[in-house]
Amino acid sequence: MTTTPQDARSTDELKGALVESLMAVIGAPDDEVAADQAAAIIGTIDTRLEAEIGPR
């Protein structure tokens, strides 16, 4: 599962995917792929929320 800031899923879907990814990291803390996937989702959510909020 690869995520980018252009991920087509809704923000709520991404939040659910983030929970699943973080649970995978908890279950396998040495799994770099799981960590990278969680980090990618965090980056996508961060980018999306920054765009929704706009400049400060």
N, C-alpha and C positions, 0 to 999 in steps of 0.2 A: 504494500500500500504506500503510494507516494502522494504527498500532498504539496501543493504550491499555493501561493497567495491567490491564484486564479481558480482554486478548488471550487467546483460547482455545487458542493453541498451547502445547505443552509448553516447559519451560525449555530443553531441549536443542534443540528446533526454533527457539526464539528466538535461541539462541547461533549456530546456523547462519545464520539470517537476518541477524544482526548482522555476521557475517563477510562475507556477500554485500554488505551495505550499506556496510561500510567499504571493501570493494574498489571499489565504485562511487564513493565519495568520492575514493579514491586515483586512480581513472581520470579523474575529472572534478572536480577540487578546487573549481571555481567553481560547481558545480551545487548551488544552495540546496535544491532538493527532495531530492536524495540526502542532503545533510547533515541535513535535518530528519527524514528517515526513519530515519537512523542514530541520531540523538538520541532519537527516539521509542522505538526499540527498546531503547536503553540505559536510558531511564527505566522502561520496562516490566520489564526484567530486574532493575533496581535495586529497584523496588517489590516484585517477586515474591520476590527473595532476602531482602529485609528482613522480609517476612511469614513466610518459612520459618524465619529465624533467631530472630525474636521480639525482644522488648525486651531490651536489655542493661543 
